[in-house]
Amino acid sequence: MARLKGAQKARTKCGQQASQLWITFWEVSIVTESTALLLTYFFIYLLQYFSLSSPLPTTSSTGTTLFLQ
């Protein structure tokens, strides 16, 4: 009987550790994913900002050069 209780305690403890590891894994993956998304959005914002702030010469159909601002 004592062995059975010891085995149940060990199994419960092992199960708790496994679930804690699973929760930690999900927390890390959520943080990593949200950080990657934020960095991507920031990079796109910087790209748009720098591409709009510096005037790039573009040629229209009539041949005149326009500067986009």
C-alpha positions in Angstrom: 0.0 0.0 0.0 2.8 2.4 0.9 4.5 1.6 -2.5 1.3 2.4 -4.3 0.9 5.8 -2.6 4.6 6.6 -3.3 4.1 5.8 -7.0 1.0 8.0 -7.2 2.8 10.9 -5.6 5.7 10.5 -8.0 3.4 10.3 -11.0 1.5 13.4 -9.8 4.7 15.3 -9.3 6.0 14.3 -12.7 2.7 15.3 -14.3 2.9 18.7 -12.6 6.4 19.3 -13.8 5.4 18.3 -17.3 2.5 20.7 -17.4 4.7 23.5 -16.0 7.2 22.8 -18.8 4.3 22.9 -21.3 3.0 26.2 -20.0 6.6 27.7 -20.0 7.0 26.5 -23.6 3.8 28.3 -24.6 4.7 31.5 -22.8 8.1 31.6 -24.5 6.6 30.9 -27.9 4.0 33.6 -27.5 6.6 36.1 -26.4 8.9 35.1 -29.2 6.2 35.3 -31.8 4.9 38.7 -30.6 8.4 40.1 -30.5 9.0 38.9 -34.1 5.8 40.5 -35.2 6.7 43.8 -33.5 10.1 43.8 -35.1 8.6 43.1 -38.5 6.1 45.9 -38.2 8.8 48.3 -37.0 11.1 47.3 -39.9 8.2 47.9 -42.4 7.5 51.2 -40.8 11.1 52.3 -41.1 11.2 51.2 -44.7 8.1 53.2 -45.5 9.4 56.2 -43.5 12.8 56.3 -45.3 11.3 55.6 -48.7 8.9 58.5 -48.4 11.2 61.0 -46.7 13.8 60.9 -49.4 12.5 62.1 -52.7 12.9 59.5 -55.4 12.9 60.7 -59.0 10.2 59.0 -61.0 9.4 59.5 -64.7 5.8 60.0 -65.7 4.3 59.0 -69.1 5.1 62.5 -70.5 8.8 62.2 -69.7 8.9 64.8 -67.0 10.6 64.0 -63.7 8.4 64.1 -60.6 9.6 64.1 -57.0 7.3 62.3 -54.6 7.0 63.8 -51.2 
